[in-house]
Amino acid sequence: MTKFAAPEQLVAASKANIETMLNQANAAFAKAERLTALNLNTARSVLEDGVANTKAVLAVKDPQELVKLQASLTQPLVEKAVAYARSVYEIASEGQEEFSKVFETQLAELNKFFVTSLDQAAKSAPAGSEPMFAAAKQAIATANNAYDSMTKAAKQVSELAEANVAAATKAPAKATRARKAS
């Protein structure tokens, strides 16, 4: 009877899994650092803009000047909000993409291990058990096909979401510029 997995293979797989988890944790921390820096810079900018805008409003002498000032203050705020939303979305999508790549790699390795184990088990199995192994391999192939279909659908949804985010971030800036021009 053959061994399905040697202890060395299990140890190597465990080490590889630990390394993968550490890499994922480091990547998550890097994304959190970027998001924290973005939030701090945005908060600082909002505070500075708020102070400058308050001073500008307090310096206004007549109502018409206030209307012009309000229009000139609105567009930069909208543009900064849009840029902030776009940056948050970029950080989140990069993290999701990195995680997906690692997951796909791990899944491919797991599938390879299962197929190899099935092949080894089939070699030492009693005669007449071939249909059982063929069914197991077919089940793995079916699961892989289903996963591929779901992955393609998820990528299409992600691309659609990205296009919608791009369109949504352009719309407010255009609207403010159009309002300012009128």
N, C-alpha and C positions, 0 to 999 in steps of 0.2 A: 504494500500500500504506500502511496506517495504522500508526502506532506503537502498541504495546501499553501502554507506560508511559513517560511523559515523564520525563526526568531530574529535573525539579522534583518530580514525584510520588514518585520513589524517595527523594530527599533529604528530603522532608516525612515520608515513612513512616519513614525511618531516625531522624529527629529524634524522632518520636512514640514509636518503639520504645525509644530511649534514655531518654526521659522516663518511660516506663512502667517500665523496668527500675530507674531511680533511685527512683521512687515505691515499687516493690516492695521494694527494698533498705532504704529508710527505714522502711517498715512492718515489715519483718523485724527491724530494729534496735530499733524501739519495742517489739515483742513480746518480744524478748530482754531489753531493759531491765526490762520489767514482770516477766518470769519471774525475772530476777536479783534484783530488789527483793523479790519474794515469797519466794524462797529464803533471802535474807539475813534478812528479818524472821522467817521461820519458824525458822531456825537460832537466832536470838537468843531467840525465845520458848521454844523447846525447852530451850535452855541455862538460861534464867531459871527455867522450870518445874521442870527437873531439880534445880536447886539448892534451890528452895523445897520440893520434894517430899522430897529427901534430908534436909533439916533437919526436916521434919515427921515423917518416919519415925524419925529419931534421937531425937526428943523423946517418942516413944511409950513408955508405962510398962508396958502389959500387952497380951497377945495379942488380946483382944477389941477393944481400941482400934485395934490394927494392922489388923484385918479391916475395921473401919468406915472407917479412913483409906484403905485400899487401894481400897475401893469408891468413895469420894468422889474419889480421884485419877484413876481410870480414865476416867470419863465425859468430863471436860474434854480429856483426851488424845485420845480417840476423836473427839470433836467437832472438835478442831483438825486432826486428820489428815483428816477428811472435808472440812472447809472448804478445806484445802490442795489436796486432790485435785480438788475442784470448781473452785477458782481456776485450777489448771493446765489443766484441761479447757476452761474458758472462754477462756483465752488462746489455746490451740491451735485451738479451733474458730473464734474470731474471725479468726485468721490464715488458716485454711483458707478461710473464707468470703470474705475480701477477695481472696485469690489466685484463687478460682473466679470472682468477678465480673470481675476483670481478664482472666482467660483467656477467659471468654465474650464479653466486649467485643472482644478481639483476634480471636477466631474469627469473630465476626460481620463485622468489618471485612475480614478475609481472604476470607471468602465473597463479600462484596460486590465486592471487587477481582477475584476469579476470574470471577464472573458478568459483570462489566463488560468484562473482558479477552476473555472468550469472545464476548460480543456484538460487540465491536470486530473480533475476528478473523473472526467469521461474516460481517460486512459486506464484508470484502475477500477472502473465500475463494472459490475457484472454484465454479461451479454444481455441484450434486450432492453437496456436502459437508455439507448441512444435517443429515442423520441423525447424522453424527459429532458435531456440536455439540449436537444434541438429546440424544445419549447421554451426553455430558460433563456437560450440565446435569442430567440425570437422576441421574448418579452423585453429583454434588454434593448434590442433594436427598436421595438415599438416605443419604449419609454424615451429613447434617444430622439426618435423622430418627433414625438410629442413635445419634448423639450425644445428641439430646434424650431418647431412651429411657434411655440410660445415665445421663444427668444426673438424670432423675426417680428412677431406681432408687437412685442414690447418695444423693440427698436423703432418700429413705425410709429407707435404712440409717442415715444420719446422725441422722435424727429418732429412730429406734429406739435407736440408741446413746445419744443424749442422754437419752431416757426411762430407759434402763437405768442410766446414770450417776446420774441423779436418784434412782432407786429404790435403787441400791446405796449412795449416800451417806446415805440416810435410815435404812436398815436397821441399821447398827452403832450409831448414836445411840439408836435405839429399843431395841435389845437391851441396851445398857448401862443405859439408864434402867429397863428392866424388871428387870434383875438387881439394880440398886441398890434398887428398891422392894421386892424380896422378901427 
